[in-house]
């Protein structure tokens, strides 16, 4: 059961992120929920790449033994960069909506759009 703990944490954090995106009406809170969801995806990738007793694959003459997966680490760094860019773009959209409608509440924006 203890070996499954990171996967349970991923499910819990992803559930919090999805619930925040679906249940909140404030755009900033929805973007924060997306950030939490991205964090759970990063935790999932790091958990997949972990090997018990593994060594870092940075040696040119590596000793014998199990190595952690470097591909998963590279995917995690890529996911962090993509998540940062997506968050910045969504926040820029939220600023533009606030300037146009004076609110970041989705209900207000729908009513004011006419």
C-alpha positions in Angstrom: 0.0 0.0 0.0 2.8 2.4 0.8 4.2 2.0 -2.8 0.9 3.2 -4.2 0.9 6.4 -2.1 2.3 8.7 -4.8 -0.3 7.4 -7.3 -3.1 8.1 -4.7 -1.7 11.6 -4.2 -1.8 12.2 -8.0 -5.4 11.2 -8.1 -6.3 13.4 -5.1 -4.5 16.4 -6.4 -5.9 15.9 -9.9 -9.4 15.6 -8.4 -8.9 18.9 -6.5 -7.7 20.6 -9.7 -10.6 19.3 -11.8 -13.2 20.2 -9.1 -11.7 23.7 -8.9 -11.9 24.2 -12.7 -15.5 22.9 -12.9 -17.0 24.4 -9.7 -15.5 27.9 -9.4 -16.9 30.8 -11.4 -13.9 33.1 -11.0 -11.5 32.9 -14.0 -8.4 33.4 -11.7 -9.5 30.5 -9.5 -10.1 28.3 -12.6 -6.6 29.1 -13.8 -5.2 28.2 -10.4 -7.1 24.9 -10.7 -5.4 24.3 -14.0 -2.1 24.9 -12.3 -2.9 22.3 -9.6 -3.9 19.8 -12.4 -0.6 20.5 -14.1 1.2 19.8 -10.8 -0.5 16.5 -10.5 0.6 15.5 -14.0 4.2 16.4 -13.1 4.0 14.3 -9.9 2.6 11.4 -12.0 5.5 11.7 -14.4 8.1 11.8 -11.7 6.5 8.9 -10.0 6.7 6.9 -13.2 10.4 7.6 -13.6 11.3 6.6 -10.0 13.3 3.4 -9.5 14.1 2.1 -6.1 17.8 2.2 -5.5 18.3 3.8 -8.9 21.2 6.1 -9.8 21.1 9.2 -11.9 21.9 8.6 -15.6 24.5 11.4 -15.9 27.7 9.4 -15.8 29.7 8.6 -18.9 31.0 5.4 -17.3 28.0 4.6 -15.1 28.3 1.8 -12.5 26.2 -1.3 -12.9 22.7 -1.1 -11.5 19.3 0.3 -12.0 19.0 3.8 -13.3 16.1 6.2 -13.1 14.4 7.0 -16.3 15.8 10.2 -17.8 13.1 10.5 -20.5 10.5 11.0 -17.9 12.5 13.7 -16.2 12.9 15.5 -19.6 9.1 15.2 -20.1 8.5 16.7 -16.7 10.7 19.7 -17.4 8.9 20.2 -20.7 5.6 20.0 -19.0 6.6 22.6 -16.5 7.6 25.0 -19.3 4.4 24.4 -21.2 2.3 24.8 -18.1 4.0 28.1 -17.3 3.4 29.4 -20.8 -0.3 28.3 -20.8 -0.8 29.9 -17.4 0.7 33.2 -18.6 -1.5 33.1 -21.7 -4.6 32.4 -19.7 -3.8 35.2 -17.2 -3.3 37.6 -20.1 -6.8 36.6 -21.4 -8.2 37.2 -17.9 -6.7 40.6 -17.8 -8.1 41.5 -21.2 -11.6 40.3 -20.1 -11.3 42.3 -16.9 -10.4 45.4 -18.8 -13.3 44.9 -21.2 -16.1 43.8 -18.8 -14.8 44.9 -15.4 -15.1 41.4 -13.9 -13.5 38.0 -14.0 -16.6 36.2 -12.9 -17.9 34.0 -15.8 -21.6 34.8 -15.0 -21.0 38.5 -15.3 -19.0 38.2 -18.5 -21.8 36.1 -20.1 -24.5 38.7 -19.1 -22.3 41.7 -20.2 -21.3 40.3 -23.6 -24.2 41.7 -25.5 
